[in-house]
Amino acid sequence: MMPGRDAATPSAARTPQRRRQVQPRQQEGLTPDSLPNPRLLRRAGGSAGHDRQRWRLEQVPHERVLRAGLLRLQELLVDRSPDGQWGDSFTFETGPAQPPPRVLRASFFERISDGSLELKACPPSDVAAAQGDLRHLSLDQLLAIRICTLDFPTTRAGTFNVHSNFIVALSAQLFNKIGRRAFQGQADSSQSLEVVGMRFVLGLGAAELAVDEHKGSPPALWLTPLDEDDWPGCSFMLAHNTELWAMVLPGTSPDVAELAKGSNVAVVMDLTSGTGEDRSLHWEVTS
Protein backbone atom coordinates (compact mmCIF):
# COMPACT_ATOMS: atom_id res chain seq x y z
CA MET A 1 0.00 0.00 0.00
CA MET A 2 1.34 3.42 -0.86
CA PRO A 3 2.01 6.09 1.78
CA GLY A 4 -0.80 8.52 2.39
CA ARG A 5 -3.46 5.94 1.81
CA ASP A 6 -5.77 5.19 4.73
CA ALA A 7 -4.57 2.17 5.88
CA ALA A 8 10.29 2.53 30.91
CA THR A 9 13.45 2.43 30.28
CA PRO A 10 15.03 -0.74 28.92
CA SER A 11 15.96 -3.47 31.38
CA ALA A 12 19.56 -3.95 32.39
CA ALA A 13 21.62 -4.54 29.29
CA ARG A 14 23.53 -7.76 28.89
CA THR A 15 26.65 -7.74 26.79
CA PRO A 16 26.59 -10.73 24.47
CA GLN A 17 29.70 -12.77 24.04
CA ARG A 18 29.48 -12.30 20.35
CA ARG A 19 27.72 -9.74 18.17
CA ARG A 20 26.31 -10.83 14.84
CA GLN A 21 28.12 -9.19 11.98
CA VAL A 22 25.95 -6.88 9.94
CA GLN A 23 25.73 -8.00 6.35
CA PRO A 24 27.25 -5.64 3.74
CA ARG A 25 23.82 -5.34 2.11
CA GLN A 26 22.42 -3.80 5.29
CA GLN A 27 25.43 -1.57 5.83
CA GLU A 28 25.25 -0.25 2.30
CA GLY A 29 21.67 0.95 2.60
CA LEU A 30 21.17 1.60 6.31
CA THR A 31 24.22 3.21 7.86
CA PRO A 32 23.36 6.64 9.28
CA ASP A 33 25.79 8.32 6.88
CA SER A 34 24.43 6.69 3.71
CA LEU A 35 20.67 7.01 3.82
CA PRO A 36 18.57 6.94 0.64
CA ASN A 37 18.08 10.69 0.46
CA PRO A 38 19.35 13.57 2.65
CA ARG A 39 15.90 15.14 2.54
CA LEU A 40 14.67 12.34 4.79
CA LEU A 41 17.11 13.37 7.50
CA ARG A 42 15.57 16.76 8.13
CA ARG A 43 13.61 17.22 11.30
CA ALA A 44 9.94 17.93 10.85
CA GLY A 45 9.51 21.62 10.19
CA GLY A 46 13.27 22.15 10.26
CA SER A 47 15.96 22.85 7.74
CA ALA A 48 18.68 20.76 6.17
CA GLY A 49 21.21 22.21 8.60
CA HIS A 50 19.69 20.59 11.66
CA ASP A 51 21.41 17.62 13.19
CA ARG A 52 19.96 14.21 12.68
CA GLN A 53 18.00 12.71 15.51
CA ARG A 54 19.03 9.33 16.81
CA TRP A 55 17.39 6.80 19.08
CA ARG A 56 18.95 3.59 20.34
CA LEU A 57 17.56 0.31 21.59
CA GLU A 58 20.60 -1.56 22.83
CA GLN A 59 20.43 -5.18 23.97
CA VAL A 60 16.74 -4.98 24.87
CA PRO A 61 15.21 -8.47 25.27
CA HIS A 62 13.35 -9.45 22.12
CA GLU A 63 10.31 -10.52 24.15
CA ARG A 64 10.07 -7.08 25.77
CA VAL A 65 9.96 -5.32 22.40
CA LEU A 66 7.44 -7.86 21.15
CA ARG A 67 5.20 -7.29 24.18
CA ALA A 68 5.29 -3.52 23.70
CA GLY A 69 4.46 -3.90 20.00
CA LEU A 70 1.52 -6.24 20.55
CA LEU A 71 0.03 -4.00 23.23
CA ARG A 72 0.43 -0.95 20.99
CA LEU A 73 -1.19 -2.78 18.08
CA GLN A 74 -4.15 -3.67 20.26
CA GLU A 75 -4.57 -0.01 21.24
CA LEU A 76 -4.49 1.08 17.60
CA LEU A 77 -7.03 -1.54 16.54
CA VAL A 78 -9.37 -0.50 19.35
CA ASP A 79 -9.12 3.11 18.21
CA ARG A 80 -10.11 2.03 14.70
CA SER A 81 -13.10 -0.07 15.70
CA PRO A 82 -16.47 1.55 14.88
CA ASP A 83 -17.69 1.63 18.50
CA GLY A 84 -14.28 2.00 20.14
CA GLN A 85 -14.65 -1.41 21.77
CA TRP A 86 -12.29 -4.34 21.59
CA GLY A 87 -13.65 -7.09 19.34
CA ASP A 88 -13.76 -10.08 21.69
CA SER A 89 -16.64 -11.95 20.06
CA PHE A 90 -15.54 -15.43 19.04
CA THR A 91 -17.37 -15.70 15.73
CA PHE A 92 -15.19 -17.90 13.58
CA GLU A 93 -14.09 -16.99 10.07
CA THR A 94 -15.49 -18.81 7.05
CA GLY A 95 -14.99 -18.37 3.35
CA PRO A 96 -17.70 -17.53 0.82
CA ALA A 97 -20.37 -20.21 0.49
CA GLN A 98 -18.63 -22.37 3.11
CA PRO A 99 -20.37 -23.86 6.13
CA PRO A 100 -19.14 -22.79 9.57
CA PRO A 101 -16.05 -24.81 10.55
CA ARG A 102 -16.28 -27.39 13.29
CA VAL A 103 -14.58 -25.64 16.20
CA LEU A 104 -13.70 -28.14 18.87
CA ARG A 105 -12.59 -25.79 21.62
CA ALA A 106 -14.50 -22.49 21.33
CA SER A 107 -14.94 -22.24 25.09
CA PHE A 108 -11.18 -22.76 25.53
CA PHE A 109 -10.41 -19.58 23.58
CA GLU A 110 -13.14 -17.61 25.33
CA ARG A 111 -11.80 -18.49 28.78
CA ILE A 112 -8.19 -17.80 27.82
CA SER A 113 -9.07 -14.39 26.34
CA ASP A 114 -11.18 -13.25 29.32
CA GLY A 115 -8.56 -14.35 31.83
CA SER A 116 -10.66 -16.99 33.55
CA LEU A 117 -8.26 -19.74 32.42
CA GLU A 118 -4.46 -19.75 32.31
CA LEU A 119 -2.71 -21.66 29.58
CA LYS A 120 -0.33 -23.36 32.00
CA ALA A 121 -3.30 -24.82 33.88
CA CYS A 122 -4.71 -26.51 30.76
CA PRO A 123 -4.12 -30.23 30.18
CA PRO A 124 -1.87 -30.91 27.16
CA SER A 125 -4.70 -32.79 25.45
CA ASP A 126 -6.96 -29.71 25.53
CA VAL A 127 -4.17 -27.46 24.26
CA ALA A 128 -3.34 -29.82 21.39
CA ALA A 129 -7.00 -30.07 20.38
CA ALA A 130 -7.40 -26.29 20.37
CA GLN A 131 -4.32 -25.71 18.23
CA GLY A 132 -6.10 -26.86 15.07
CA ASP A 133 -8.74 -24.16 15.53
CA LEU A 134 -6.25 -21.27 15.46
CA ARG A 135 -6.57 -20.87 11.69
CA HIS A 136 -10.26 -20.00 12.14
CA LEU A 137 -9.62 -17.04 14.46
CA SER A 138 -9.55 -13.42 13.37
CA LEU A 139 -6.60 -11.09 13.88
CA ASP A 140 -8.34 -9.47 16.86
CA GLN A 141 -8.97 -12.83 18.50
CA LEU A 142 -5.46 -14.12 17.90
CA LEU A 143 -4.01 -10.90 19.27
CA ALA A 144 -6.17 -11.04 22.40
CA ILE A 145 -5.08 -14.61 23.13
CA ARG A 146 -1.41 -13.90 22.45
CA ILE A 147 -1.43 -10.93 24.82
CA CYS A 148 -3.02 -13.10 27.50
CA THR A 149 -0.24 -15.67 27.08
CA LEU A 150 2.74 -13.29 26.94
CA ASP A 151 3.94 -14.40 30.38
CA PHE A 152 3.97 -18.07 29.47
CA PRO A 153 7.55 -19.43 29.43
CA THR A 154 8.89 -20.13 25.96
CA THR A 155 10.74 -23.30 26.96
CA ARG A 156 9.81 -26.53 25.21
CA ALA A 157 11.10 -28.73 28.02
CA GLY A 158 9.10 -31.09 30.19
CA THR A 159 5.33 -31.11 30.41
CA PHE A 160 4.96 -27.71 28.68
CA ASN A 161 6.21 -28.90 25.29
CA VAL A 162 2.65 -29.05 23.91
CA HIS A 163 1.87 -25.62 25.33
CA SER A 164 4.99 -24.13 23.72
CA ASN A 165 4.03 -25.65 20.37
CA PHE A 166 0.64 -23.96 20.77
CA ILE A 167 2.31 -20.58 21.35
CA VAL A 168 4.49 -21.05 18.25
CA ALA A 169 1.44 -21.92 16.12
CA LEU A 170 -0.55 -19.03 17.63
CA SER A 171 2.25 -16.55 16.86
CA ALA A 172 2.61 -17.83 13.31
CA GLN A 173 -1.10 -17.35 12.59
CA LEU A 174 -1.09 -13.92 14.27
CA PHE A 175 1.93 -12.53 12.42
CA ASN A 176 0.68 -13.89 9.12
CA LYS A 177 -2.60 -12.01 9.52
CA ILE A 178 -0.84 -8.86 10.72
CA GLY A 179 1.30 -8.97 7.57
CA ARG A 180 -1.72 -9.58 5.37
CA ARG A 181 -3.60 -6.67 6.96
CA ALA A 182 -0.60 -4.34 6.60
CA PHE A 183 -0.40 -5.13 2.88
CA GLN A 184 -4.17 -4.77 2.47
CA GLY A 185 -4.40 -8.01 0.50
CA GLN A 186 -1.73 -6.94 -2.01
CA ALA A 187 0.56 -9.90 -1.22
CA ASP A 188 -0.03 -13.50 -2.26
CA SER A 189 0.15 -16.50 0.03
CA SER A 190 3.56 -17.57 -1.29
CA GLN A 191 5.24 -14.54 0.27
CA SER A 192 6.50 -14.51 3.84
CA LEU A 193 3.75 -12.51 5.51
CA GLU A 194 4.67 -13.98 8.88
CA VAL A 195 8.14 -12.40 8.72
CA VAL A 196 6.71 -9.03 7.72
CA GLY A 197 4.11 -9.22 10.48
CA MET A 198 6.83 -9.87 13.04
CA ARG A 199 8.94 -6.96 11.76
CA PHE A 200 5.90 -4.71 11.83
CA VAL A 201 5.17 -5.55 15.50
CA LEU A 202 8.83 -5.10 16.46
CA GLY A 203 8.72 -1.67 14.83
CA LEU A 204 5.69 -0.73 16.91
CA GLY A 205 7.41 -1.95 20.07
CA ALA A 206 10.67 -0.21 19.25
CA ALA A 207 8.85 3.06 18.66
CA GLU A 208 7.22 2.77 22.08
CA LEU A 209 10.45 1.95 23.92
CA ALA A 210 12.61 4.47 22.06
CA VAL A 211 10.66 7.53 23.26
CA ASP A 212 13.09 10.06 24.75
CA GLU A 213 11.98 12.95 26.97
CA HIS A 214 14.29 15.30 25.07
CA LYS A 215 13.93 13.94 21.55
CA GLY A 216 10.32 12.79 21.77
CA SER A 217 9.09 9.90 19.65
CA PRO A 218 10.59 8.70 16.36
CA PRO A 219 8.62 9.43 13.17
CA ALA A 220 5.67 7.21 12.30
CA LEU A 221 7.31 6.03 9.05
CA TRP A 222 9.95 3.32 9.62
CA LEU A 223 12.39 1.82 7.14
CA THR A 224 13.68 -1.56 8.36
CA PRO A 225 15.87 -4.19 6.67
CA LEU A 226 14.52 -7.47 5.35
CA ASP A 227 16.39 -10.71 4.76
CA GLU A 228 16.31 -11.48 1.05
CA ASP A 229 15.82 -15.14 1.90
CA ASP A 230 12.43 -14.19 3.39
CA TRP A 231 11.45 -11.82 0.57
CA PRO A 232 13.57 -12.40 -2.56
CA GLY A 233 14.51 -9.28 -4.47
CA CYS A 234 13.60 -6.94 -1.61
CA SER A 235 15.90 -5.56 1.09
CA PHE A 236 13.68 -3.14 3.00
CA MET A 237 10.21 -2.68 4.42
CA LEU A 238 8.58 0.74 4.75
CA ALA A 239 5.85 0.79 7.39
CA HIS A 240 3.58 3.38 8.97
CA ASN A 241 3.17 2.79 12.70
CA THR A 242 -0.10 4.65 13.12
CA GLU A 243 -1.87 4.12 9.80
CA LEU A 244 -0.95 0.41 10.00
CA TRP A 245 0.22 -0.17 6.44
CA ALA A 246 3.45 -1.62 5.10
CA MET A 247 5.17 -2.26 1.80
CA VAL A 248 8.32 -4.10 0.78
CA LEU A 249 10.74 -2.21 -1.44
CA PRO A 250 12.51 -3.92 -4.34
CA GLY A 251 16.26 -3.68 -4.81
CA THR A 252 18.98 -2.48 -2.47
CA SER A 253 18.63 1.29 -3.03
CA PRO A 254 14.92 2.18 -3.18
CA ASP A 255 13.77 5.75 -3.73
CA VAL A 256 12.44 6.26 -0.21
CA ALA A 257 12.14 10.03 -0.64
CA GLU A 258 9.63 9.56 -3.44
CA LEU A 259 7.61 7.03 -1.45
CA ALA A 260 7.64 9.08 1.76
CA LYS A 261 6.34 12.16 -0.08
CA GLY A 262 8.17 14.59 2.21
CA SER A 263 7.42 12.80 5.49
CA ASN A 264 10.22 12.19 7.95
CA VAL A 265 11.47 8.59 8.12
CA ALA A 266 13.06 6.58 10.92
CA VAL A 267 15.79 4.42 9.38
CA VAL A 268 16.82 1.29 11.29
CA MET A 269 20.26 -0.24 11.35
CA ASP A 270 19.77 -3.72 12.80
CA LEU A 271 22.60 -4.99 15.02
CA THR A 272 20.48 -7.61 16.78
CA SER A 273 22.35 -10.50 18.37
CA GLY A 274 21.60 -13.85 19.96
CA THR A 275 19.04 -16.55 19.26
CA GLY A 276 16.05 -18.01 21.05
CA GLU A 277 15.57 -16.88 24.64
CA ASP A 278 18.92 -15.03 24.56
CA ARG A 279 17.95 -12.88 21.57
CA SER A 280 18.37 -9.16 22.25
CA LEU A 281 17.27 -6.33 20.00
CA HIS A 282 19.87 -3.72 19.09
CA TRP A 283 18.49 -1.11 16.71
CA GLU A 284 20.16 2.17 15.84
CA VAL A 285 17.39 4.48 14.61
CA THR A 286 18.21 7.64 12.68
CA SER A 287 15.88 10.33 11.38
N, C-alpha and C positions, 0 to 999 in steps of 0.2 A: 504494500500500500504506500502511496506517495505521501510525503510530508504535507501537512495542511489539511489533509482529509480527515473527517471525523472518525474517527477510529476510537550516653551512654558511652560512652567512651569504650573503645575496644578493650577486651579482656587482656590480661597480661600476655605480652608477646612471648612466643617461644622461638628461639633461633634454631632453625632446622640444621641438621648436620650437613645437608647438601641442598643447594638451590638448583632447581631445574634451569637449564640454559635456555634462554629465549631464542627461538628460531630466527634465522636471518630474515625470513619473510615478515615476521612480526616487527622486528627492529626497523626494517626498511620503511614500513608504512606508519608505525605508531610511536616512534621516539618523539619526545616533546619538541625536538628541534627540527623535525622533518614531517610536519603535519601536512595534510592534503592541500590546504590553502591558508595563507596567513590571515585572510579575512575572518576565518573561523576562530582565531585566537583573540579577537577583540572582545573586551568586556561589553556586556549589554549597555548600550547608550554611551559607550566610551569611544576613544579614538585608538588608532593603530599604535600610538606611542605607549599605551598602558601596558604594564607588565601582565604576563599571563597569570592566571590563577591556577593553583595546584591543590589537589586533595590527595591524601594517601591513606590507603587501607593496608596496613603492614602486618602480616602474619595473624590475621583475624580468622578464627576457626570457620571453616566452610559452612558448618551447620548453623552458626550464628547469623551469617549473612543470608543463608537460605531462609531461616526463620523470619528475619526482618522483611525479606522480600515477599514471602507468602502473606504475612500480616498486612503489608502495604497493599498488595494486590486485592485482598479481601476488602479493605477499606474503599479502594477505588471502584470495585464492582458494586458495592453497596451504594455508593454515591450515584452510580449510573442506573440503578434499578428504578423503575417507574414510581414506586411508592416509597423508595428509600429504605426498604426492608431487605434483610438478607434472605435469599431464596433457599429455605431449608426444606421445602416440600420434596419428598422422595417419589416423584413421578418419573418413571424410567423411560429413557429415550427409545424410540422405535423409528424405523425408516418408513417411507411412504408405502401405503398398502400392506404393511406388515402387522401381524398380530402382536400384542404386547408380549415381551419375552417372559419366560418363566423364571422369575427371580426367587431364588431359594432362601435368601437371608435378608429380606427387606427390613425386618425388625432389628437385625444386627446393626445395619447402617444407621438406622434411626437412633438407637440407643448410644452408639459411639458418638454420633454428631451432637446429641444433646447432653453428653457428659454423664449419662446415667450408667454407662458401662465403659470400663477401661480395657484396652486391647490386651494388656498383660494378664487380665483375669479371665480371658476367653480360652476355652479348650482348643487345642490345635485343630481338632476336627471341624469345629465351627468356623475357625479362621480360614482353613483350606477351602471349605464349601463356599464361603462368601467371596473368595478371591475371583472366582469365575464370573461374578456379577459386576465386577468393577467396570467392565467395558460398557455397561448400560447406564452408568451414572453421568450426570452432566458435569461441566466444569465447576459450577458452584458447589455441587455435592462432593465431588472429589476434593476440592479445596477445603471445605469444612471438615472432612474426615482427616485430611492430612494435617491440618492445624491442630486438631484434637490429639493426634498421635505424635507430635513433634518431640515429646519428651521420652518416647519409647527408645530404648537402647538399640543401636544399629548392629550389634553383634549377632552373628549367626550361630553362636555356640549353644550347646545344650538344648533345653526344652523350647527355647524361643526361635529355633531355626525356621519353623513354619510362619511364625509371626513376622520375622524379618523378611522372608520371601513375600509376604503380603504387603509390607511397606514398600519393597522394591517395585512390585507390580502396581501398587497404588500410585507411586511417584511417576512411573513410566506413563500411565494413562493420563495423569494430571498434566505433566509437562507436554505431552503430545497435544492435548486439547488447548493448552495455553499457547503453544506455537501455532496451532491452526487458527485460533482466534486472532492472534496478532497479525497473521498474514491475511485475515479476512477471506479464507478459502482460496487464496491465489497460489497455494502450493499443493502439489499432488502427494499422494500417500507414499511415494517412493523416496521422498526427501526426508531428512532427519529432523522432523518437527520436534521430537523430544529434546534434542540437543539445543535447538533454538529456544524452546520453552524454558529450559534450565538457565540458559544465558540471560534470558529476559528477566527471570525472577532474581537472579544474582545481581543484575543491574539495578533493579528496584531496591534490593537490600543494601547494595553498596551506596546508593544515593541517600538512603536513610541514615546510614552509619557514618557517612563522610561529611555530614553537616558540621560546619565550623562556625563558632559564634562571631568570628571576625570576617570570614569569607562568605558565610551563608551557605546555601545549598548549591550543588552543581547544577548546570543547565538540565532541562528536561530531555534534550536530545543526547543520546549516548552512542558513540561509535566503539564497538568492541570487536576483538579479533575472533575469527572462526578457524577451526581446523579444516583444512581442505579435504581431509579424509571424511569428515562429516558432511560437508557440502562442497562437492567438487566444483572447481572453477571459481569459487568465491572465498574471499579472505576476511571479509568484514560483515558485521551486522549493524545497521542503523536502526535505533529503536527510540520511541517516544514514551517516556515513563509516566506521563499523565494521560495522554490520549490513547495509550495502549495499542499502538501499532508497531510493526517491525518490518524490515525488509533486508534481504541479503544483497550484498553488492558484488558484482562480478569483477574479476581481475584483482590485481594487487595495488592499484593506484586509482581508486574510484574518484569521481568528481563530487566530493562531498559538499563543496560550496554550492554547487548547482542544486543538489538535492535538498540542502538545508534551507535554501531560499532566504539567506540572511540571518537565520537563527543561530544563536551560539551553540556550540557542540562540545560535549565532554568526551575527550578522546582517552581511551584506556590503553595503557601498556600493561600487559598481563605477565607478572612475575611469580605466579602461583606455584607453590611447591608442595610436595607430599602426596600421598595417596590414601584412600580409605579414611579411617577415623583420624589420621594424622594430617589430613589435607588442610592447608591454611591458605587463605586468599591474600594475595599481595598485588594490589592494583595501584598503579600510579595514574592519576586522573588529571588531565591538563585541559584547560579551556582558554 
